[in-house]
Protein backbone atom coordinates (compact mmCIF):
# COMPACT_ATOMS: atom_id res chain seq x y z
CA UNK A 1 0.00 0.00 0.00
CA UNK A 2 1.13 3.56 -0.73
CA UNK A 3 2.83 5.69 1.92
CA UNK A 4 -0.11 8.05 1.52
CA UNK A 5 -2.84 5.43 2.03
CA UNK A 6 -3.22 3.56 5.33
CA UNK A 7 -5.60 0.93 6.67
CA UNK A 8 -6.78 2.14 10.08
CA UNK A 9 -8.48 0.27 12.91
CA UNK A 10 -9.88 1.07 16.35
CA UNK A 11 -6.44 0.39 17.80
CA UNK A 12 -4.45 2.92 15.77
CA UNK A 13 -7.07 5.49 14.72
CA UNK A 14 -6.03 8.13 17.24
CA UNK A 15 -2.35 7.79 16.40
CA UNK A 16 -2.77 7.91 12.62
CA UNK A 17 -5.75 10.23 12.30
CA UNK A 18 -5.96 12.47 15.35
CA UNK A 19 -2.23 12.81 16.03
CA UNK A 20 -1.32 12.64 12.35
CA UNK A 21 -3.66 15.46 11.42
CA UNK A 22 -1.63 17.81 13.59
CA UNK A 23 0.92 17.77 10.77
CA UNK A 24 -1.05 17.12 7.57
CA UNK A 25 -4.80 16.74 6.84
CA UNK A 26 -6.07 13.16 7.16
CA UNK A 27 -9.04 11.98 5.10
CA UNK A 28 -10.93 9.03 6.59
CA UNK A 29 -12.87 6.77 4.24
CA UNK A 30 -15.50 4.65 6.05
CA UNK A 31 -16.24 1.76 3.68
CA UNK A 32 -17.30 -1.90 3.60
CA UNK A 33 -16.62 -4.73 1.13
CA UNK A 34 -20.31 -5.15 0.24
CA UNK A 35 -20.83 -1.42 -0.51
CA UNK A 36 -21.16 -0.69 -4.25
CA UNK A 37 -20.65 3.11 -4.02
CA UNK A 38 -17.54 2.44 -1.93
CA UNK A 39 -16.02 0.46 -4.76
CA UNK A 40 -16.53 3.51 -6.99
CA UNK A 41 -15.26 6.11 -4.50
CA UNK A 42 -12.26 4.41 -2.90
CA UNK A 43 -10.16 4.25 -6.13
CA UNK A 44 -10.82 7.97 -6.65
CA UNK A 45 -9.56 8.72 -3.15
CA UNK A 46 -6.52 6.47 -3.57
CA UNK A 47 -5.60 8.03 -6.92
CA UNK A 48 -5.86 11.53 -5.48
CA UNK A 49 -3.71 10.52 -2.51
CA UNK A 50 -0.99 9.56 -4.99
CA UNK A 51 -1.55 12.68 -7.06
CA UNK A 52 -1.25 15.02 -4.05
CA UNK A 53 1.98 13.29 -2.91
CA UNK A 54 1.58 13.58 0.84
CA UNK A 55 -0.39 16.81 1.05
CA UNK A 56 -2.99 14.63 2.77
CA UNK A 57 -3.11 11.09 4.13
CA UNK A 58 -5.95 8.72 3.25
CA UNK A 59 -7.04 6.51 6.17
CA UNK A 60 -9.34 3.63 5.19
CA UNK A 61 -11.66 2.27 7.89
CA UNK A 62 -13.62 -0.93 7.31
CA UNK A 63 -16.88 0.01 9.04
CA UNK A 64 -17.91 -3.63 9.54
CA UNK A 65 -14.68 -4.52 11.34
CA UNK A 66 -14.47 -1.31 13.41
CA UNK A 67 -17.99 -0.60 14.69
CA UNK A 68 -16.70 1.45 17.63
CA UNK A 69 -15.30 4.06 15.23
CA UNK A 70 -18.56 4.16 13.28
CA UNK A 71 -20.40 4.73 16.55
CA UNK A 72 -17.88 7.32 17.74
CA UNK A 73 -18.41 9.44 14.62
CA UNK A 74 -22.11 8.65 14.14
CA UNK A 75 -21.58 7.01 10.74
CA UNK A 76 -25.08 6.09 9.55
CA UNK A 77 -24.35 5.19 5.94
CA UNK A 78 -21.35 4.40 3.79
CA UNK A 79 -19.33 5.61 2.14
CA UNK A 80 -18.78 8.43 4.60
CA UNK A 81 -15.65 10.53 4.16
CA UNK A 82 -14.35 12.80 6.93
CA UNK A 83 -11.48 15.27 6.88
CA UNK A 84 -9.44 15.91 10.02
CA UNK A 85 -7.21 18.96 10.55
CA UNK A 86 -5.28 19.74 13.76
CA UNK A 87 -6.94 16.82 15.52
CA UNK A 88 -10.48 18.02 14.77
CA UNK A 89 -13.17 16.95 12.30
CA UNK A 90 -13.12 19.79 9.76
CA UNK A 91 -15.45 18.62 6.95
CA UNK A 92 -17.22 15.55 5.58
CA UNK A 93 -19.41 14.22 2.79
CA UNK A 94 -21.65 11.19 2.26
CA UNK A 95 -21.94 8.92 -0.76
CA UNK A 96 -19.86 8.54 -3.89
CA UNK A 97 -18.54 11.71 -5.50
CA UNK A 98 -16.85 12.40 -8.84
CA UNK A 99 -13.19 13.30 -8.77
CA UNK A 100 -14.00 17.00 -9.15
CA UNK A 101 -16.23 16.88 -6.05
CA UNK A 102 -13.57 15.08 -4.01
CA UNK A 103 -10.93 17.59 -5.13
CA UNK A 104 -13.14 20.48 -4.02
CA UNK A 105 -13.47 18.76 -0.63
CA UNK A 106 -9.70 18.36 -0.40
CA UNK A 107 -9.03 21.99 -1.26
CA UNK A 108 -11.17 23.02 1.71
CA UNK A 109 -8.93 20.95 3.98
CA UNK A 110 -5.53 21.81 2.59
CA UNK A 111 -3.70 24.87 3.90
CA UNK A 112 -3.85 27.99 1.76
CA UNK A 113 -0.77 29.68 0.33
CA UNK A 114 -0.81 32.17 3.19
CA UNK A 115 -1.13 29.41 5.76
CA UNK A 116 1.85 27.58 4.27
CA UNK A 117 3.88 30.78 4.56
CA UNK A 118 2.75 31.11 8.18
CA UNK A 119 3.80 27.56 8.99
CA UNK A 120 7.21 28.09 7.41
CA UNK A 121 7.56 31.33 9.35
CA UNK A 122 6.86 29.47 12.59
CA UNK A 123 9.64 27.03 11.77
CA UNK A 124 12.06 29.90 11.16
CA UNK A 125 10.97 31.64 14.35
CA UNK A 126 11.44 28.45 16.38
CA UNK A 127 14.92 28.15 14.87
CA UNK A 128 15.83 31.67 15.92
CA UNK A 129 15.54 33.30 12.49
CA UNK A 130 13.15 36.05 13.59
CA UNK A 131 13.84 38.38 10.65
CA UNK A 132 13.25 35.53 8.19
CA UNK A 133 9.97 34.70 9.94
CA UNK A 134 8.92 38.34 9.76
CA UNK A 135 9.52 38.45 6.02
CA UNK A 136 7.30 35.40 5.45
CA UNK A 137 4.55 36.66 7.76
CA UNK A 138 4.42 39.98 5.93
CA UNK A 139 4.01 38.04 2.70
CA UNK A 140 1.27 35.88 4.24
CA UNK A 141 -0.71 38.87 5.51
CA UNK A 142 -0.28 40.70 2.22
CA UNK A 143 -1.53 37.64 0.35
CA UNK A 144 -4.38 36.90 2.78
CA UNK A 145 -5.32 39.98 4.84
CA UNK A 146 -8.09 38.02 6.61
CA UNK A 147 -5.76 35.23 7.77
CA UNK A 148 -6.20 35.86 11.48
CA UNK A 149 -3.49 33.47 12.65
CA UNK A 150 -0.90 34.93 10.28
CA UNK A 151 -1.68 38.42 11.53
CA UNK A 152 -1.49 37.28 15.16
CA UNK A 153 1.91 35.68 14.49
CA UNK A 154 3.03 38.89 12.78
CA UNK A 155 2.09 40.90 15.88
CA UNK A 156 4.01 38.55 18.16
CA UNK A 157 7.07 38.50 15.91
CA UNK A 158 7.17 42.30 15.76
CA UNK A 159 6.91 42.37 19.56
CA UNK A 160 9.82 39.92 19.77
CA UNK A 161 11.81 42.46 17.75
CA UNK A 162 10.57 45.31 19.98
CA UNK A 163 8.98 47.03 16.98
CA UNK A 164 6.02 48.19 19.03
CA UNK A 165 4.47 50.73 16.66
CA UNK A 166 4.49 48.27 13.77
CA UNK A 167 2.99 45.59 16.02
CA UNK A 168 0.18 47.96 16.99
CA UNK A 169 -0.47 48.73 13.33
CA UNK A 170 -0.65 45.02 12.50
CA UNK A 171 -2.79 44.31 15.55
CA UNK A 172 -5.38 46.90 14.60
CA UNK A 173 -6.72 44.45 12.03
CA UNK A 174 -7.31 41.81 14.71
CA UNK A 175 -9.46 43.61 17.22
CA UNK A 176 -12.88 42.94 15.63
CA UNK A 177 -12.00 39.21 15.51
CA UNK A 178 -10.71 38.90 19.04
CA UNK A 179 -13.29 36.45 20.41
CA UNK A 180 -13.02 34.02 17.51
CA UNK A 181 -9.56 32.63 18.11
CA UNK A 182 -7.70 32.24 21.43
CA UNK A 183 -4.38 32.60 19.61
CA UNK A 184 -5.50 36.07 18.50
CA UNK A 185 -6.48 37.02 22.04
CA UNK A 186 -3.02 36.03 23.29
CA UNK A 187 -1.28 38.17 20.66
CA UNK A 188 -3.46 41.14 21.51
CA UNK A 189 -2.82 40.63 25.21
CA UNK A 190 0.92 40.83 24.61
CA UNK A 191 0.35 43.95 22.54
CA UNK A 192 -1.59 45.63 25.33
CA UNK A 193 1.23 44.87 27.74
CA UNK A 194 3.95 46.15 25.41
CA UNK A 195 6.28 48.91 26.51
CA UNK A 196 5.25 52.21 24.91
CA UNK A 197 8.70 53.73 25.49
CA UNK A 198 7.42 56.39 27.85
CA UNK A 199 7.51 54.37 31.07
CA UNK A 200 10.22 53.66 33.60
CA UNK A 201 11.80 50.29 32.81
CA UNK A 202 13.64 49.78 36.11
CA UNK A 203 11.56 47.81 38.62
CA UNK A 204 13.70 49.00 41.54
CA UNK A 205 13.15 52.64 40.58
CA UNK A 206 9.41 52.08 40.23
CA UNK A 207 9.26 50.31 43.60
CA UNK A 208 11.10 53.25 45.18
CA UNK A 209 8.59 55.69 43.67
CA UNK A 210 5.73 53.64 45.12
CA UNK A 211 7.36 53.44 48.51
CA UNK A 212 7.49 57.24 48.62
CA UNK A 213 4.09 57.76 46.94
CA UNK A 214 1.78 54.71 47.23
CA UNK A 215 -0.97 56.53 45.28
CA UNK A 216 1.27 57.02 42.22
CA UNK A 217 -0.94 54.85 40.05
CA UNK A 218 1.03 55.59 36.87
CA UNK A 219 4.08 54.04 38.52
CA UNK A 220 2.02 51.13 39.82
CA UNK A 221 0.59 50.43 36.37
CA UNK A 222 4.04 50.69 34.79
CA UNK A 223 5.41 48.24 37.36
CA UNK A 224 2.54 45.82 36.68
CA UNK A 225 3.22 45.86 32.95
CA UNK A 226 6.95 45.45 33.52
CA UNK A 227 6.29 42.42 35.72
CA UNK A 228 3.99 40.99 33.03
CA UNK A 229 6.56 41.45 30.27
CA UNK A 230 9.07 39.62 32.45
CA UNK A 231 6.52 36.83 33.06
CA UNK A 232 6.13 37.68 36.75
CA UNK A 233 2.41 37.39 36.38
CA UNK A 234 1.40 37.11 40.02
CA UNK A 235 3.24 40.32 40.91
CA UNK A 236 1.67 42.01 37.88
CA UNK A 237 -1.85 40.99 38.84
CA UNK A 238 -1.33 42.05 42.44
CA UNK A 239 -0.22 45.54 41.37
CA UNK A 240 -3.18 45.87 39.00
CA UNK A 241 -5.55 44.81 41.74
CA UNK A 242 -4.06 47.45 44.02
CA UNK A 243 -4.67 50.10 41.34
CA UNK A 244 -8.32 49.08 41.29
CA UNK A 245 -8.56 49.18 45.05
CA UNK A 246 -7.20 52.73 45.11
CA UNK A 247 -9.04 54.12 42.06
CA UNK A 248 -11.30 51.90 40.01
CA UNK A 249 -11.75 54.52 37.28
CA UNK A 250 -8.04 55.29 36.89
CA UNK A 251 -6.92 55.63 33.28
CA UNK A 252 -10.32 54.80 31.82
CA UNK A 253 -10.49 51.50 33.73
CA UNK A 254 -7.03 50.50 32.48
CA UNK A 255 -6.21 48.24 35.44
CA UNK A 256 -9.24 46.01 34.92
CA UNK A 257 -8.66 45.91 31.15
CA UNK A 258 -5.03 44.96 31.68
CA UNK A 259 -6.03 42.20 34.11
CA UNK A 260 -8.41 40.82 31.48
CA UNK A 261 -5.60 40.92 28.92
CA UNK A 262 -3.40 38.91 31.29
CA UNK A 263 -6.20 36.39 31.83
CA UNK A 264 -6.38 35.87 28.08
CA UNK A 265 -2.62 35.55 27.81
CA UNK A 266 -2.46 32.91 30.55
CA UNK A 267 -5.65 31.00 29.66
CA UNK A 268 -8.68 30.12 31.75
CA UNK A 269 -7.14 26.98 33.26
CA UNK A 270 -4.18 28.77 34.82
CA UNK A 271 -4.44 28.75 38.66
CA UNK A 272 -3.51 32.44 38.77
CA UNK A 273 -6.40 33.27 36.45
CA UNK A 274 -8.89 31.36 38.59
CA UNK A 275 -7.58 33.04 41.74
CA UNK A 276 -7.45 36.59 40.42
CA UNK A 277 -10.81 36.40 38.65
CA UNK A 278 -12.29 35.89 42.13
CA UNK A 279 -10.15 38.69 43.54
CA UNK A 280 -11.23 41.00 40.72
CA UNK A 281 -14.91 40.22 41.25
CA UNK A 282 -14.60 40.81 44.99
CA UNK A 283 -12.85 44.14 44.43
CA UNK A 284 -15.40 45.36 41.90
CA UNK A 285 -18.47 44.23 43.81
N, C-alpha and C positions, 0 to 999 in steps of 0.2 A: 504494500500500500504506500501511496505517496507520503512524503514528509508533511504535506499540507492537508492530508485527510486522515482522520483517526477514528477508530472504533472506540466508543466510550460506554462505560457501564456505571451502575450505581457506585461501584467501588472507587472509580477514578474520575468521576464527573467533576467534583469540586476542584481537583488538581488541574485537570486539563481545561475545563471551561471557565470556572470562576477565577482561579488564580491566573490561568493563561490569558484571560481577557484583560488583565491589567497591562499587558504588553502589546497585544494585537487583538482585534476583534475576533470572536469565535462564533461561528454559525453552527447551530445545532439542528440536525435533521432527524426528527422523530419519524421512523418508518417501520414497516413490517413486511415480511416476505410475501404475504398474501395480498398486499395492497397494490392494485394496478397503477393508480396515479403516482405512487412512490417509485415504481419502476421507470416512469417517465421523468420524474423530477430529479432523482438522485444522480443520474449521469450528467445532467445539466450542472448541478452543484459541484460534482467532482471535476468536470471540465473547467469550470470557472476557478476552482481552487488552484488548478495547475496554471491557468492563464494569469492569475493575479500573483503567482509566485511568492506566497507567504504574506501578502498584505492582509489576509485573513486565514483562519484555520477552520476547516470543516470537521465537525464532530458528529459522527453518525450514532444514533441511539436506537437500538431495536426495542420498540415500545412493548412488544410481547415479553421480552426477556428482562426488561427493567421497569416493571410497573410502578415502583416507588418514584422513579423520576417522572413518569407520566402523571402520577397523582400530585407530586410536588409542584408541577407547573401547569396543572389543570388541563392536560392535553385530552381533548374530547374526541378529536378525529385526526386521522393522518392522511397525507403528510402534514405535519406542522413544523414550521421552520422558525427558529428563534435566533436573534442576534444579541450577543452579550458584549458589552463594552465596559471596562473598568469594574468588572465584577457584577454588573447590573444588567438585567434584561432591558435592552434598548428599543427593540422593534421585533415584529413577527408577522408572518402571513400563514394562511391555511390553504391547502390544496396545491395542485400542480400549477406551475407558472411557466410562461415562455422564458427563454434566456433573457430577453429585454427586461421583463418584469423582475427577474432575479437580480440582474445587474443594477436596476434602479434601487432595489432593496439594499444591495451591498454598498452603493454609493452613499446611502444615508448613514451607514455604519462607519465607513472609512473616514479617517481624519482628513480635514480639508488642507489645502496648501498652507494656510495660515497656522493651523494647528500643528502641522509637521514642523514648521519653522519654530513654533513655540517649544515643541519637544526637544528639538536640537539645541535651542537656546538654553533650556534647562540643563542639558548635558554639559554644555560649555560652562554654565554658571557653577555647576557642581564640581567641575574640574578646575575652577579658579579663574577661568577666562571671562571675566565680567564684561569687559569691553566688547568681546566677540558676541556674548549673549545679548548685549544691548543692541548691537547692530541687527541681529536677527529679529529681535522683538520689535524694533522699529519697522522692519520690513513686514512682519506679521500684522501689526496694527494698521499699517498703511494699506495692506492688501485686504484686510478684513476689519474695518473699524468697529464692528459690533462683536468681535471676538472678545468676550469679557475676560476670559482667563489670560489671554495674551496681554491685554491692557493691565490687568492686575499684576502680572509678572513684570511688565515694563515699569510700573510704579515702584515695585520692590527693588528692582535692579538699579533704578535711578537713586533710590534711597541708599542702597549699598554704596553707591559712588558719591553720596552726599550732595547730589544735584537736586536740591530740595525744590527749587522753583519749577524745574522741568517735571519733577514727580507730581507736583500739584497740578500742573497743566494736564498731564496725562490722566491723573486721577479725576479730573473734572468730568470726564466722560463716563465714569463709573457710578457716580452718586445715584442716579435714578434707578440703577440696577442692584443696589446694595443688598436687598433682602433675598435676591434670587440665588446667590452663590456664596457659601461661607468663605471660600478662598478670596472673593472680592472684599468681603467685610474685613478680613484680616489685613489685606493690603491697605485699605482705607484707614484702619485703626493705626497702623504704623505711620501713615501719612499725617494723621492728626497729632501723633506724638512727636513728629519730627521737629528738630531744632530750627527755629526761624532765624537764627543768627543774631537775635537781639537780646538773648537771655544769658545770664551768667551760667557758665559751664563748669564751674568748680563747686562740687557739693559741699566742701568744707566752708567756702565763702558764703554759700547760701544758708547753711546751718548757722553760721555766725550771725548773719542778718536776722534770722528768725529768733535766735536767742535774745538779741537786743530788741527786736520788734516782732512779737508773736503774731500781730495782726497784719503783717506785711504779706498779703495774700498773693501778690505777684511773685514774691520770692518763694512762697510755699508751692504755688502752681509750677513754677520753673523747676523746683527741686523734685516735685512729683514726676514731671516729664523726664527729667534727667535720670531718675531712678528707673523709670519704665524703659528708656532707651538702653540702659545698662542691664536690663532684665531683672532688676530688683523690684519685682512686681508688688510684693506685700508692702514694702516701704512706700511705693508710689501710691497704692490704694489708700494707705493710712493717711498720707498727706492730703490727698484729695478729699477724703472724708472729713478731715479737720477743716479744710476750706469750707465745706458745706455747713459744718457745725457753726462756724463763725459768721458766714454770710452766704446764705443759700443762693442769692441772686447775683453773686459776684461774677463779673465778666460774662453776662448773659447766660448764666447757668453753666459756665464752662467746666466746673468741677464734675458735675453730674454727667455731662456729655463725655468728658474724658474718661470717667469711670466706665461708662457704657462701651467706649472704644476699647478699653482694656479687657472688658469681659469678652468682647468679640474676638480680640486677639488671642486670648487664652482658651476660649471654648467653654461651653456650658458645663462640661464634666470636670473642669479643674476645681479642686477643693477651695482655692482662693476665691473663685468666682461664686461658688455656692455660699461661702462665708460672707463675702462682702456684698452680695445681693441683699442678704438679710440685714446687714449693717446699714446699707443704703436706704432700704425701706424703713427701718426704724428711725433713721435720722430725718427722713423726709416726712414721716407721719407720726 
